[in-house]
């Protein structure tokens, strides 16, 4: 499987990482690592998260949420 960000979600992710980094050096990088860890977790286990409809799942952590659309071909 592969993933891609919705353009607005990618902008929000980058802005969040920059905001965390401006607060504490290294925090933005750790935030990004955690987002990518969760993305990999969802790629490896697509059944995780709350099912919203047949193709859409929601996964939430304390710092962010991920909506993922499960499709055979993107």
N, C-alpha and C positions, 0 to 999 in steps of 0.2 A: 504494500500500500504506500501511497504518498500523501502529502498534505500540501495545502496552499492556504495562505491567509486571504481573507476578504480584504480588499484595499483599505477600507476604513478600520478594520480590526488591526491591520499591520501598523497603520499610523498611530492608533491608540496604544498598541504594544510598545512601539519605539518611544512615544511620548512618556509612557509610564516608566520605562527603563531609564530614560534621561532624567525624569523627576526624581526617581529613587537615587540615581547616581549623584545628583546635585545635593541631595540630603546627606548621604553618607557615601564616601568613596568606596567603590566595590559593590555597593548594594544593587545598583542597576545591573551589573554583570551577573550577580547571584539571582536576581529576578529573572533575567533572560534565560539563565541555565535551568531554572525551575520550570519556566514555561515550556522550554524545549524538552525537558524530562517528561512533563505531563503529555505533551504531544506524542512523544515516542511511546509512552505507556498506552495512550489511546490507539495508536497505530497497532501496537502489539495485542491489545485487548479491546477491540471495537465494541464489545458488549458493555463496557463500563459506562457509568454516567446514567443520568435519568433520561429515559426515553420520552421524547416530546412528540414524535410521530415516527413512522416506519424508517425514515432516513435521517432523523435529527436527534442528537443526544446532547445533554448539558452536563458539564463537569465543573464543579466549583471547589476552589481552595480558599484559604483565608485571604489571599492577596489578589486573586483573579478568578475569572470564569472562562470556560472554553465551551463554545458551541461547535459541534462538529456534525457535518453532513456526510453520511456514509453513502458513497456511490461506488459502483464498480469501476467506472471510468470518469476521470475528472478532466 
